[in-house]
């Protein structure tokens, strides 16, 4: 965390270097927009809410609406716009993650007298989300991405048509096709691309990913009074799941997941008879060892005999010098979809660990193996695109740190200026579409704005420790509007501080912001 603190101190020290006043608003907002904003902001739930609104015409740069657009507020997941923009700028939208396998020793008679090394590339999908058309799959509301199955939101779902072992199975078959039928040495995962990082709130960021480094556990109800059916993936010798969930006729007790012994997960609780299957996840604590086990098993399925045990730690101490890898020794390689598809997944489902990975990859471009060094590269881009250091503060790639700050004007400014960059349209096109897909599939329904707004939304909530009062710390939306007249706009709308007593209250805040967006879309 010391490097992160140093980066934040640097951001504060440089504050003011890009400060400036906002340009004046061009004319008064249309009456319908002013009325909609007034109606929503006058609700009792927003009596103590801080708002920030900023709308810009993409062609002219004219500021059409501004309400405290320069107010520095808690942003939530809209900070993913900044981190994904950084990755696109540094790597380009067509960049593909290449995960090779090398032989470290001679092969004679089909026998490798040495080790087999899989070199991790930072590919978070690593086959999981890959679709037949070359895109990456994602879930849309009401199906919630499996990474959010432990957040308390109902509806967690596996990615449709996905296979967690697809990449490893493909690599194993390629190894066998290269002529290797037996490995007398070990199988090693090379995770030296960057240091595995556990300093951000959503979990470990590693160069190697298998099923995005979680175990998906699906509980299916049986008849009342009977045990529920438990299934999980990926299935490897590294992890066993023991189920102790009862099907009940009434209100069920919550399902919980815990480690009962090394490599053994115990899932307990209750599920209501007739309820849809429930998805829970467990985060893998050692991604390299987990992937090594699964790769050895894939090699064995492909007909490659392995002398080494699939269990145990990853023997990284036996890795060759990174400069020793030779194209002549490469026996397999997995090539991912383009980076633009990864950005799409991050933005469509608001994938926190995926966004944090973008900073780790930025650190690599900075010549560092410390993920927090990627924040400096992000700040460099924000400087170039006119985002103020006096109002924007970066602590991670996902926007999950409530110390983070930015403004509606900062976000809108960046969204305008990235469209002049060769990669800008890929960020725009990766956002969720109002009323159509991703996190916005159920938002704005019934309004004529459906299909005409691209949105990255953000959310931060908290509860008081005493009486467990719910607080919406932040509910935000930024993005692009294709207005009724054909005008193209960039916008940011921030809501900070509002109470909520139920998930319905929280969703209502998102719907309220969408109603403002819909009014803007129709009025211009």
ZAFI-668857 format. One record per residue (C-alpha): x, y, z. Coordinates in pm, whole numbers, plus 32768, in hexadecimal, padded with zeros to 4 digits. Each point is the difference from the previous one (the first is absolute). Example, Ala and Ser with C-alpha at 12.3 -4.5 7.8 and 13.67 -1.06 7.14 Angstrom:
<pts>
84CE7E3E830C;808981587FBE;
</pts>
This chain:
<pts>
800080008000;812D80E88022;801980387E89;7E8980447FEC;802081008116;812080A37F49;7F3580187EC0;7EDD809F80BB;80ED80F980A6;808980547EA9;7E9E803C7F81;7FBE80EF8121;814D80B17FD3;7FB7803B7E90;7E9D80778041;7FBF81467F54;80E27FB57EDA;7ED27FCC7F20;7EF780BA80C1;7F1B80E67F40;7EA880947FFC;7EEA7F5A7F3F;7F8880AB7EC2;7EB080B08020;7EBE7F497FBB;7F7480457EA6;7E9C8074803D;7F007F7580F3;7FAB7E8C8006;7EB47FA57F5D;7ED9802580EB;7FB67E8A7FF5;81617FB18078;7FF881038115;7EAE7F7D8071;80777E988006;8138805780C5;7F3380D080F2;7EFB7EF08034;81057EF9804F;80E180D680D8;7ED6807380D0;7FB37E9D8072;80187FD18178;810A7EF47FD0;80E981057F6D;7FD1810D8108;81707FE98062;808F7F8F7EB4;812180A97F4A;7FD280087E87;80EC80407EDF;7F8380177E99;80BF805C7EC5;7F937FD67E94;80D7805D7ED2;7FBC80097E89;81027F1B7F5E;801580C47EBB;801381648083;80867FCD8160;7EE880DD8084;7F977FC08168;7E887FC97FF0;7FB77FB6816E;80CE80318137;7F947FD68168;812F7FFB80E4;80B97F467EEE;814C805A80A0;7F9C7F758156;80F27EEA8064;7F2E7ED5806B;801D7E8B8046;7FED7F5E7EA6;7FE57E878031;80337F277ECE;800981177F01;8173800D8059;80167ECD7F20;7FE580F27EDC;8151808F8067;80B07EB18035;7F7F7F5D7EC0;8057813A7F3B;81627FE2808A;80217E987F8B;7F7580517EA8;80F081257FDF;81317F348068;7FB77EB97F4A;7F0880577EED;7EA97F637FC6;808B7EE87F26;80F97F818102;7FD97E8D804C;80777F448131;80EC7EE87F96;80317EE980FE;81127F137F87;80807EB3807E;81757FB67FE4;80CA7EC28027;8130802D80DC;80D07ED77F91;80347F127EDC;7EF37F1B7F73;805E7EA27F90;7F107EEE7FA2;7EDB80D78075;809B802D815A;8052815D8081;812E7FE780E1;7FB6814280B9;7EE780E88066;7ED080837F4C;7FC381728043;7EBB80C27FCD;804B81767FF0;7EDD80CD8086;7F9F81327F36;7EF580AC80D5;7EE07F777F2C;7EDB800C80F7;7F1A7F3B7F1C;80FF7EF77F9B;7EFA7F497F35;7EE2802680F5;7F39810E7F4C;806C7FB57E9B;7EE07FDE7F0B;7FFF7F587EA8;7FF281547F52;8142807880A7;7F5780DF8103;7FFA7FDA817A;7EB67FAA80AA;7F6280C0811C;7EBD7FFD80C9;7EEF81047FF3;7F0D80598117;7F407F478093;811A7F047FD9;8120808280D2;81677FA87FA8;80897EE180CF;810680E5809E;7EE280AF80B8;7F637EC28089;8089804D815B;7F7E81668019;7E9E7FBB8079;7F5980477EB2;7F1D7EEA7F85;80237F787EA1;81717FA67FEC;803B7F2F7ECA;81137F4D7F44;806780967EB3;7F2C7F587EF6;80B57EFC7F31;813D802780CB;810A7EFB8051;80FD80518112;80F37EF97F80;7FEE80597E8E;815680A77FEA;80B67EF980CE;7F647EE57F39;806980A87EBC;81638034807A;80197E988079;7F907F787EAD;80FF80E07F53;81147F8180E6;7FA67E9A7FA5;7FF180597E8F;815D80948017;80817EA18041;80178003817A;7F627ECB809A;80B18006814F;8093810B80E4;810A7F7F80ED;8034815180A5;7EFD80E5809A;7EE880DF7F82;802F816B8069;7F33813D7FDA;80D881337FBD;7F4C812380A7;811A80FC7FEC;7F4780F87F21;7FAC80C3813C;7FF47FBB8175;7EB97F62806C;7F4B811980B7;7F057FED811C;7FEE816B806B;7EB580587F5C;7EB47FA18098;7F727F077F04;810F7EF98019;81447F867F6C;807B80817EB0;80E67EFE7F63;80A77FD47EAE;7F597EA87FE6;7E857FDB7FF9;7F2D7EC47FFA;7E8680328010;806281628069;80997F5A8134;7EB97FA380A7;7F487EBA803D;7E9680197F8E;7F1C7F3A80EA;7E997FC17F8E;7EFA7F8F80FD;7EC07F697F74;7ECF7FC480DC;7F6D7EA5802D;7EBB7F9B80AB;7FBF80AB814E;80BA7F508117;81047F6D7F14;816A80687FC2;803780EF7EE3;80D67F9E7ED5;815880A47FFB;80CE80257EC3;813680D17FBB;80FE805D7EFB;81107FE47F9D;802E7E9F807F;816B7FC48060;80B87F358106;8066814B809F;7EA580428091;7EEB7F258087;7EAB80878062;7F317F648115;7E9280618007;7F27801C8136;7ED880C67F7C;7E9C7F9A8056;7ECD803F7F2C;7EEE80A280D5;7E95805D7FCE;8014815380AE;80F681208006;81607F737FDD;8132805380CD;811580A57F33;80F87F287F47;816A802C8067;814B7F817F79;812C7FB680DA;81477F407FF5;7FE67ECD80DF;815E7F7C7FAD;810F804E7F01;7F687FC47EAA;7EA77FB78090;7EDC80F37FF3;7EC67FCE80CE;7EBA80A17F96;7EEC80148104;7EA88099802C;7EA97FD27F67;7F4E80317EB4;7E8A801F7FCE;7F4A7EE87F4B;7FAE80727E9E;80FF811B8008;80E680307ED3;81657F808024;80E280DB80D6;8163805B7F9B;8112803F8100;817180337FBE;81437FBE80BC;813B80C27FAD;81327F2B7FB8;8119806680EE;81247F837F29;7FAE802F7E8E;814D7F767F81;7FE67EB880C2;7E907FE37F9D;804D802D7E8E;81297F118012;7F247EE9808B;7EF980367EF6;8106800D7EEA;809E7EB8806E;7EA87F607FFE;7FBC808D7EA4;814C7F757F84;7FA77EAA808C;7EAD800C7F52;80B780537EBC;80D97ECB8024;813B809B8093;809E7F40811D;807280E4811C;80F97F8E8107;7FBB812280ED;7EDE7FFE80F6;7EE680EB7F9C;7FD780728169;80DC80E480CB;809381597FC9;806D80897EB1;817D7FC87FF2;804E815F7F84;815F7FEB8090;805A7F0E7EE7;7FA480EF7EE7;8109804A7EFA;807981607FC1;7EEB80B87F49;80F5805C7EEB;80417E8F7FC0;7EB07FBE7F5B;80377FB77E91;7F007FF17EE6;80907EAB7FAB;7F987F828159;7E98807A7FEB;7F1A7ED27FE8;7EAB80A6802B;7F5D8154801D;7EA980878056;7FA581487F54;7EE580CE8091;7EF480DB7F6B;8070816C7FCE;802480EA8129;7ECC80C07F8D;7F317ECD805C;80947FFB815E;7FAC81708028;7E9C7FB07F91;7FDB7EF6810E;808E80E7810C;7F12811A7FA2;7EC97F327FB1;7FFF7F3A8146;80D580F180CF;810A7EF98041;80D1807F8123;81297F147FF4;800F80257E88;801A817A8026;810F7FDD8108;80BE7F1C7F14;800F81227F0A;80D980BD80FA;80E57ED48029;802B7FF57E87;804181778000;810F7FC88105;80A67F047F18;800D810D7EF1;80A380E38101;81107EFC8031;7F807F998156;7F7A7EBB8095;7F4580C28110;7E9280287F9F;7FDF814B80B7;80FD809A7F11;7EEA7FED7EFC;7F51811F80B1;811680E67F8B;7FC47F9C7E96;7E8C8041802E;80478159808C;80DF80487ED4;7EDC7FB87F17;7F0C80CC80CF;80F281257FF5;80167FE77E86;7E877FF87FDB;7FBD812980E3;7F817F58813C;804980E0812A;80EF7F8C8111;7F4480E380F1;7EC27F347FE1;80637E9F7F99;80B47F0C80E9;804D7E997FA1;802C7EE580FC;7FB67ECB7F2A;7F867F9D7EA8;7E9F7F9F8061;7F7F812B80C5;7FC97F268132;80B880E480F1;7F1B81078096;812580F2801A;7FFE801D7E84;7F7B81457F6F;7FB180917EAE;7EFE80E87F67;7EEF7FED7EFD;80C081017F32;81447F378015;7F537EC77F83;7F4A80B67EE9;813F80B37F98;80B67EB67FDF;7EE07F617F42;8004811E7F06;81797FFD7FCE;80387E897FE1;7F337FFB7EC1;812480AE7F57;80DE7EDD806A;801C7ED07F1B;7F7F7F228119;7EEB80E28086;7EDE7F667F44;804B7EAD8098;7FCA8088815D;7EBE80A97F93;7F817EC77F52;80597F29812E;7F0E80B280E9;7EB27F6A8063;7EDA80717F28;7ED3809280B2;7EE57F03800D;80C47F047F30;81267F5580A8;80F97FE7811C;7FB580B68143;7F0A80E17F46;7F237EF27F67;7EDF804C80EF;803381788016;7F3F81067F3C;7F007F007F89;7EC780A37F7A;80B6813E7F99;8055805D7E98;816D801D8067;80287E848004;81187F9E7F13;807A81677FD8;80DD80298134;81497F558057;804580008175;81067FA380FE;7F5980068153;80968001815A;7F7F7F9B8157;808380128163;7F2F7FA1812D;80417FDD8173;7F4B7FAD8144;801D809C8156;80867F098104;7EF480488105;7EA47FFC7F6D;80777F877EA9;7F7C812B7F41;80427FE87E8B;80B781207F59;802E80337E8C;815A809A8008;8000802C7E88;7F1F7FB47ED7;809180857EBF;7FE07FE97E87;80E180807EEC;7FF87FC17E8C;7F8180657EAC;7EA7806C7F89;7F807FEE7E9D;7EF9810F8021;7EAE7FFF7F53;8074810E7F0D;81387F3C7FA6;80E880D180D9;81097F3B80B8;80428053816D;80E67F938119;7F7D800C8163;80477FBF816C;7EFA7FEE8114;806C7FC98168;7F2C7FBD8133;80AE7FEE8153;7F5B7FB88151;7EA07F748009;7F597F0880ED;7F7E7EAE7F93;7F3E7EFA80C0;7FF17EF17EF5;809D7F947EBB;7ED080967F54;80588157808F;81617FDD7F7B;7F887F9C7EA6;7F0D81258004;812580F38015;80957F6A7EC5;7EAE801A7F54;7FDF816D806A;814B80577F5E;7F937F457EC5;7EC380D37FF6;80D5813B7FFC;80D27F6B7EEA;7EC67FA37F3C;7F7A81638023;8148808B7F78;7FFC7F0A7EE0;7EA2806E7F9A;802F81768032;813380347F25;
</pts>
